Amino acid sequence: MRKINLSNDTKRDAEVAYGTTFHRQTPVYKTADGKKSVNERRVRATMKTTDEALLAQYGEGLADALIAGDPEVDMEQFGLKVEGLKKVFVTPAQKVAYGVTLSEHVFLADGTEKEVRPEQTTTANIALDGLPLRWTGKLIPRQKAMRMFMFKKSYQVQHVNGLTYDFLFDMAKKLADADAMMLVGGGQKGIEPLVMANGGTPYRAFLEGRVDGDKYALILRLTNMELKSIG
């Protein structure tokens, strides 16, 4: 499991582990004769057989062309095995684009575009040699948080020795007793969203605690989507 520095409400921090304990079983696919299937990439269409290209070529006569023949199938390219693919950007004219500048579009809750800005590059802020993740002191009732945010990722925070067991158990118990989730943040002031990897998505992070006897579960939940009423 990966490790992070995490501080509590008294600003004491410790190195603890985090990760997912859920392991999805991978299904095994076999052919009718019992052989293990293999996934392969095959050519489905070329630039000349896309919907846009066919509409530009045939216009309103596209339906008749499809009935009369197979213009949507490139007989020489269809089904060929492809390997070593690389991602490229293309123009509306289906030409390779160079010197691409990416932008981010920000939308309001009703779908109205609010802002267009240059894509922001992000740097991970959970490294062990960096500042610890901090409690912000902002408690949100658990049921309210579940209705306010769409949580996209969840990690279980775990102890690595007896001392960190007490450290995390105390956190989980305080949150469980309050039936609330604590907003945690990174950076110098402890209010920045968490970025789990370089180039990753910034997430607001909440800690949720559960306790059962001497057992505990401390869950780090990440969200980048707040649920708002349109009306």
C-alpha positions as CSV (number, residue, x, y, z in Angstrom):
1,M,0.0,0.0,0.0
2,R,1.0,3.6,-0.6
3,K,1.8,5.9,2.3
4,I,0.9,9.5,3.3
5,N,1.5,11.9,6.1
6,L,-1.7,12.7,7.9
7,S,-2.3,15.1,10.8
8,N,-5.1,15.1,13.3
9,D,-7.1,17.8,15.1
10,T,-4.2,18.6,17.5
11,K,-1.8,19.0,14.5
12,R,0.1,15.8,15.3
13,D,1.0,13.9,12.2
14,A,2.1,10.4,11.4
15,E,3.0,8.3,8.4
16,V,0.2,5.9,7.6
17,A,-0.8,3.6,4.7
18,Y,-3.7,4.0,2.3
19,G,-5.2,2.0,-0.4
20,T,-8.2,0.0,-1.5
21,T,-9.1,-3.3,0.1
22,F,-11.6,-4.2,-2.6
23,H,-10.3,-6.6,-5.2
24,R,-12.5,-7.3,-8.2
25,Q,-12.3,-10.8,-9.6
26,T,-11.2,-10.8,-13.2
27,P,-13.4,-13.0,-15.3
28,V,-11.8,-15.5,-17.7
29,Y,-13.3,-15.5,-21.2
30,K,-13.0,-18.6,-23.3
31,T,-14.0,-19.6,-26.8
32,A,-16.6,-22.3,-27.6
33,D,-13.8,-24.9,-27.9
34,G,-12.4,-24.0,-24.4
35,K,-9.4,-21.9,-25.5
36,K,-8.7,-18.7,-23.6
37,S,-9.7,-15.6,-25.5
38,V,-7.3,-12.9,-26.4
39,N,-8.1,-9.2,-26.8
40,E,-6.8,-7.5,-30.0
41,R,-7.2,-4.1,-31.6
42,R,-8.6,-4.2,-35.1
43,V,-9.4,-1.4,-37.6
44,R,-13.1,-0.6,-37.6
45,A,-13.1,2.5,-39.8
46,T,-10.6,4.8,-41.5
47,M,-10.7,8.6,-41.9
48,K,-12.6,8.1,-45.2
49,T,-15.3,6.0,-43.7
50,T,-16.3,8.0,-40.6
51,D,-19.9,9.3,-40.4
52,E,-18.7,12.8,-41.0
53,A,-16.7,11.9,-44.1
54,L,-19.6,9.9,-45.6
55,L,-22.1,12.7,-45.0
56,A,-19.7,15.2,-46.6
57,Q,-19.3,12.9,-49.6
58,Y,-22.9,11.7,-50.2
59,G,-25.0,14.3,-48.4
60,E,-28.7,13.4,-48.6
61,G,-27.9,10.5,-50.8
62,L,-26.0,8.6,-48.1
63,A,-28.9,6.3,-47.2
64,D,-29.2,5.2,-50.9
65,A,-25.4,4.7,-51.1
66,L,-25.5,2.5,-48.0
67,I,-28.3,0.4,-49.5
68,A,-26.6,0.1,-52.9
69,G,-23.1,-0.7,-51.5
70,D,-20.8,-0.6,-48.5
71,P,-19.2,2.8,-48.5
72,E,-18.8,2.6,-44.7
73,V,-16.4,-0.3,-45.1
74,D,-12.8,0.0,-46.3
75,M,-12.3,-3.4,-47.8
76,E,-8.5,-3.2,-47.7
77,Q,-8.2,-1.8,-44.1
78,F,-11.2,-3.2,-42.2
79,G,-10.2,-5.8,-39.7
80,L,-6.5,-5.3,-39.8
81,K,-4.6,-5.8,-36.5
82,V,-3.1,-2.7,-35.1
83,E,-0.3,-2.3,-32.6
84,G,1.9,0.4,-31.2
85,L,-0.8,3.1,-31.3
86,K,-0.1,6.7,-30.4
87,K,-2.6,9.4,-29.6
88,V,-2.7,12.4,-31.9
89,F,-5.1,15.4,-32.1
90,V,-6.8,16.2,-35.4
91,T,-8.5,19.2,-36.8
92,P,-12.2,19.4,-37.9
93,A,-10.9,18.6,-41.4
94,Q,-9.4,15.3,-40.0
95,K,-5.8,16.5,-40.4
96,V,-3.2,16.0,-37.8
97,A,-2.9,19.0,-35.6
98,Y,0.4,20.4,-34.3
99,G,1.1,22.8,-31.5
100,V,-2.2,22.0,-29.7
101,T,-3.3,24.1,-26.7
102,L,-5.8,22.4,-24.4
103,S,-8.5,24.4,-22.6
104,E,-10.8,23.6,-19.7
105,H,-14.5,24.5,-20.0
106,V,-16.3,25.3,-16.7
107,F,-20.1,24.8,-16.6
108,L,-22.7,26.0,-14.1
109,A,-25.2,23.6,-12.6
110,D,-27.8,24.4,-15.3
111,G,-25.3,23.5,-18.1
112,T,-24.4,27.1,-19.0
113,E,-20.7,27.6,-19.8
114,K,-19.2,29.8,-17.2
115,E,-15.5,30.0,-18.2
116,V,-13.0,28.8,-20.7
117,R,-9.4,28.7,-19.4
118,P,-6.1,27.1,-20.3
119,E,-5.7,23.6,-19.0
120,Q,-4.1,23.7,-15.6
121,T,-1.2,21.3,-14.9
122,T,-1.3,19.7,-11.5
123,T,1.4,18.4,-9.2
124,A,0.9,15.7,-6.6
125,N,0.7,17.1,-3.0
126,I,0.5,13.9,-1.0
127,A,4.2,13.0,-1.1
128,L,5.8,11.7,2.2
129,D,8.5,14.4,2.0
130,G,5.9,17.1,1.7
131,L,3.5,18.7,4.1
132,P,1.0,16.4,6.0
133,L,-2.6,16.4,5.0
134,R,-4.5,18.4,7.6
135,W,-7.9,18.5,9.3
136,T,-9.5,21.8,8.3
137,G,-11.9,21.7,11.3
138,K,-14.9,21.7,8.9
139,L,-17.2,18.9,10.0
140,I,-20.2,18.0,7.7
141,P,-22.9,15.7,8.9
142,R,-22.4,12.4,7.1
143,Q,-25.9,12.2,5.6
144,K,-25.6,15.8,4.4
145,A,-22.2,15.1,2.7
146,M,-23.6,12.1,0.9
147,R,-26.3,14.3,-0.6
148,M,-24.0,17.2,-1.4
149,F,-21.2,15.4,-3.2
150,M,-20.6,12.6,-5.6
151,F,-17.7,10.7,-4.3
152,K,-15.6,9.2,-7.1
153,K,-12.8,7.5,-5.2
154,S,-12.5,6.0,-1.7
155,Y,-9.4,4.8,0.1
156,Q,-9.0,3.0,3.4
157,V,-6.4,4.6,5.7
158,Q,-4.6,2.0,7.7
159,H,-2.1,1.9,10.6
160,V,1.4,0.5,10.1
161,N,2.2,-0.1,13.8
162,G,0.7,0.1,17.3
163,L,1.3,3.8,17.7
164,T,-0.4,4.7,14.4
165,Y,-3.3,2.3,15.3
166,D,-4.1,4.5,18.3
167,F,-3.6,7.6,16.2
168,L,-6.1,6.5,13.5
169,F,-8.5,4.8,15.9
170,D,-8.9,8.1,17.8
171,M,-9.6,9.9,14.5
172,A,-12.2,7.3,13.5
173,K,-13.9,7.4,16.9
174,K,-14.2,11.1,16.9
175,L,-15.8,11.2,13.5
176,A,-18.1,8.2,14.2
177,D,-19.3,9.8,17.5
178,A,-20.0,13.1,15.6
179,D,-21.6,11.1,12.7
180,A,-19.8,13.5,10.5
181,M,-17.1,13.7,7.8
182,M,-14.0,15.9,8.2
183,L,-12.7,18.0,5.2
184,V,-9.0,17.5,4.9
185,G,-6.6,19.4,2.6
186,G,-3.0,19.8,1.5
187,G,-0.6,22.6,1.0
188,Q,1.0,25.1,3.4
189,K,-2.4,26.2,4.9
190,G,-4.0,22.7,4.6
191,I,-6.9,24.0,2.4
192,E,-5.8,22.9,-1.1
193,P,-7.5,20.0,-2.9
194,L,-5.6,16.7,-3.0
195,V,-3.8,15.7,-6.2
196,M,-2.9,12.0,-5.9
197,A,-0.4,12.0,-8.8
198,N,1.3,14.5,-11.2
199,G,-1.1,15.6,-13.8
200,G,-4.0,14.1,-11.8
201,T,-7.4,15.6,-11.0
202,P,-7.7,17.9,-7.9
203,Y,-10.2,16.4,-5.4
204,R,-11.8,17.7,-2.3
205,A,-11.1,15.0,0.4
206,F,-13.2,14.0,3.4
207,L,-12.4,11.5,6.2
208,E,-15.2,9.2,7.4
209,G,-14.8,7.1,10.6
210,R,-16.4,4.0,11.7
211,V,-15.8,2.0,15.0
212,D,-16.9,-1.4,16.2
213,G,-15.3,-2.3,19.5
214,D,-11.5,-2.2,19.0
215,K,-11.9,-2.2,15.2
216,Y,-12.0,0.9,13.1
217,A,-12.3,2.0,9.5
218,L,-11.0,5.4,8.5
219,I,-12.0,6.1,4.9
220,L,-10.7,8.9,2.7
221,R,-13.3,9.9,0.2
222,L,-12.5,12.0,-2.8
223,T,-14.9,14.2,-4.9
224,N,-14.7,16.8,-7.6
225,M,-18.4,17.1,-8.2
226,E,-20.9,18.9,-5.9
227,L,-24.6,18.2,-6.4
228,K,-26.6,21.4,-6.6
229,S,-30.3,22.1,-7.3
230,I,-31.0,23.8,-10.6
231,G,-34.2,25.5,-9.4
